[in-house]
């Protein structure tokens, strides 16, 4: 088998076996979805719209967490244990190594989206057109790129404990302020003002618009591309500094 394909397969298996992924990317979003649509229903008068809206919130919440925490913490673990150094001794190039990680993470995101969409359809009978299901899934996959870049940035940290703590704070902060847990319009005005400039809000907003029969706005796309550029530049800068220090 091609070394890159083999590495992709290994990455997928490692993520699935990772308790962080299972807890944060599958169990928690499904639990929140059940709680906030079945027990504490905080939606408006249109329950069908709320159930579809919150389903997209939990799908984006899941994928964002997988990108930031699963990828970021794993990169730190591999470097701290010398695995990344060992990989340089293999025929697999650094580019192929990171490519395999991104492909593996994307495959996992497809799995997460499929599982959460299925749960929404089963628990609340969420009914969207085939086009809406597909477009929202594609949006969530493409919109995850800035968070994958943020995960790589977290992966530049030296200690696993530090990366774990920092990624948790970032993940939860982005989820809450981005309106993934509660509708942004029920939050204080200063949080609403902040949310308009952070990537998680625009990530979720694109999916929310799709289930309403609209399309993600140009602002949603521009903000996500801007953060992708910022995170990539910062990651490259930090890694080059680390290589020089070594």
PyMOL commands that set and color helices and strands:
alter all, ss='L'
color gray80, all
select helices_A, chain A and resi 3-16+19-39+47-80+83-87+94-124+130-143+145-154+160-177+184-186+189-195+199-211+218-245
alter helices_A, ss='H'
color red, helices_A
deselect
rebuild
show_as cartoon
